[in-house]
Structures are given as structure tokens and as C-alpha cells.
Amino acid sequence: MVDEIDGLKKNATRIFVLFLVLNVLAIAVAFTGSTRTLYYFIAIGGLAAFVSAFSFFRVKVATNAKSLGRAAMQGLWINCSMAIGYFLAAPAPYFSSSPAVWGVGITVGAVAVIVSVLMLFRVRKITGVPLSI
């Protein structure tokens, strides 16, 4: 059980670093698009990047399975929610984004949603923390 918790902590910290990098990448690519896209991606990506960095440290200092599960679960839910926003914004005519911004937005959103959902169930299985916090 201790090995599973240590492995989960290691994977969760890696995933939050991945989310941080992906959101910064999405913001950087949004600079090539329209102003509306840029502001939207800064809002979504900035919040998700902040939560990723904060969750990284919360998971890193977690001392037991319950605190680890709660920290990981909360960070994963917020990242998953913000990633859905990339799906909605990228192809919307209102934002008039370029195809490069579409591709990056949809790719970042897809990776974040898939990884978040898979990790949510893994955290629930190992720590016993419910999916709704």
C-alpha cells in the first residue's frame, strides 16, 4: 500500500507539471491568434497553470493517503474543467482563431481531459477519496 501511495504521489506531481507546461504552451500559441482568443486562453490557461503549480506543492507535501487524494482530486477536477473550455473556444466563430490555435487548443484540451479522468479514477481507487470533494 505504501508503494502505491508513493507511486501515486510521483505520478501526480509529474501530471501537474505536464498540465503546467501544456497550459503555458496554449497561452503562448494564443499570442498568434486573435485578441479574444488570447484573453480567453490567458484566463483559462492561467487559472489551470496556477492550480497545477499549487496542486503540485500540495501533493508534494501530503503526508497521508487522504491528504494526497484530496489535493490530487481537487487539482485534477479544476484542470479537467478548464480543459473543456479549450474544446469550446478553439472552433468557435466568435474567437476567430487560426487553425494552429485550434489544433493546439484541442490537443491540450484532449490530453488534459483524458489524463485527468484516468488519474481521477486511479486516485479514487488507491486513496479511497470520493470523486466529489
C-alpha positions as CSV (number, residue, x, y, z in Angstrom):
1,M,0.0,0.0,0.0
2,V,2.8,2.4,0.8
3,D,4.4,1.7,-2.6
4,E,1.2,2.5,-4.3
5,I,0.9,5.8,-2.4
6,D,4.5,6.8,-3.3
7,G,3.9,5.9,-6.9
8,L,0.7,7.9,-7.0
9,K,2.5,10.9,-5.4
10,K,5.2,10.6,-8.0
11,N,2.8,10.3,-10.9
12,A,0.5,13.1,-9.7
13,T,3.5,15.5,-9.4
14,R,4.5,14.6,-13.0
15,I,1.0,15.2,-14.2
16,F,0.7,18.6,-12.6
17,V,4.0,19.6,-14.2
18,L,2.6,18.3,-17.6
19,F,-0.5,20.4,-17.1
20,L,1.5,23.5,-16.3
21,V,3.6,23.1,-19.4
22,L,0.6,22.4,-21.6
23,N,-1.3,25.5,-20.4
24,V,1.7,27.7,-20.8
25,L,2.1,26.4,-24.3
26,A,-1.6,27.1,-25.1
27,I,-1.2,30.7,-23.8
28,A,2.0,31.1,-25.9
29,V,0.3,29.9,-29.1
30,A,-2.7,32.1,-28.4
31,F,-0.5,35.1,-29.0
32,T,-0.6,34.2,-32.7
33,G,-4.4,34.3,-32.7
34,S,-7.0,37.0,-32.2
35,T,-7.2,39.2,-29.1
36,R,-10.4,37.4,-28.0
37,T,-8.6,34.1,-28.1
38,L,-5.6,35.4,-26.3
39,Y,-7.6,36.8,-23.4
40,Y,-9.7,33.6,-23.2
41,F,-6.7,31.4,-23.2
42,I,-4.9,33.6,-20.6
43,A,-7.9,33.3,-18.4
44,I,-8.4,29.5,-18.7
45,G,-4.7,28.6,-19.1
46,G,-3.6,31.0,-16.4
47,L,-6.1,29.6,-13.9
48,A,-5.2,26.0,-14.8
49,A,-1.5,26.7,-14.6
50,F,-1.8,28.3,-11.2
51,V,-3.9,25.4,-9.9
52,S,-1.4,23.0,-11.4
53,A,1.5,24.7,-9.6
54,F,-0.4,24.9,-6.4
55,S,-1.5,21.3,-6.6
56,F,2.0,20.2,-7.3
57,F,3.2,21.6,-4.0
58,R,0.1,20.3,-2.1
59,V,0.7,16.8,-3.4
60,K,4.4,17.0,-2.7
61,V,3.9,17.8,1.0
62,A,1.0,15.4,1.5
63,T,1.7,13.2,4.5
64,N,-1.0,10.5,4.2
65,A,-3.3,8.9,1.6
66,K,-6.3,11.1,2.4
67,S,-4.5,14.5,2.1
68,L,-2.8,13.2,-1.1
69,G,-6.1,12.1,-2.5
70,R,-7.8,15.4,-1.7
71,A,-5.0,17.5,-3.1
72,A,-4.8,15.5,-6.3
73,M,-8.5,15.2,-6.7
74,Q,-9.1,18.9,-6.4
75,G,-6.3,19.9,-8.8
76,L,-7.4,17.3,-11.4
77,W,-11.0,18.4,-11.3
78,I,-10.1,22.0,-12.0
79,N,-7.7,21.1,-14.7
80,C,-10.3,18.9,-16.4
81,S,-12.9,21.6,-16.2
82,M,-10.6,24.2,-17.7
83,A,-9.5,21.9,-20.4
84,I,-13.1,21.5,-21.6
85,G,-13.0,25.2,-22.2
86,Y,-10.3,24.7,-24.8
87,F,-12.7,22.5,-26.8
88,L,-15.4,25.1,-26.7
89,A,-13.3,28.1,-27.5
90,A,-11.0,26.9,-30.2
91,P,-13.5,26.2,-33.0
92,A,-16.0,29.0,-32.0
93,P,-16.5,31.6,-34.7
94,Y,-16.6,34.3,-32.1
95,F,-13.0,33.9,-31.3
96,S,-11.9,33.7,-35.0
97,S,-8.8,31.7,-34.2
98,S,-6.3,30.4,-36.7
99,P,-6.1,26.7,-37.4
100,A,-2.8,26.5,-35.4
101,V,-4.5,27.8,-32.3
102,W,-7.4,25.4,-32.9
103,G,-5.1,22.5,-33.1
104,V,-3.1,23.4,-30.0
105,G,-6.3,24.2,-28.0
106,I,-8.0,20.9,-29.0
107,T,-4.8,18.9,-28.4
108,V,-4.1,20.4,-25.0
109,G,-7.8,20.0,-24.0
110,A,-7.9,16.4,-25.1
111,V,-4.7,15.5,-23.3
112,A,-5.8,17.2,-20.1
113,V,-9.3,15.7,-20.1
114,I,-8.1,12.2,-20.8
115,V,-5.2,12.3,-18.3
116,S,-7.4,13.9,-15.7
117,V,-10.2,11.4,-15.9
118,L,-7.9,8.4,-15.9
119,M,-5.9,9.9,-12.9
120,L,-9.2,10.7,-11.0
121,F,-10.2,7.1,-11.1
122,R,-6.7,6.0,-10.1
123,V,-6.6,8.4,-7.2
124,R,-10.0,7.2,-6.0
125,K,-9.0,3.6,-6.2
126,I,-5.8,3.9,-4.3
127,T,-6.7,6.6,-1.7
128,G,-10.4,5.9,-1.3
129,V,-11.2,9.6,-1.6
130,P,-14.6,10.1,-3.3
131,L,-14.7,11.7,-6.7
132,S,-16.7,14.6,-5.4
133,I,-14.9,16.9,-3.0
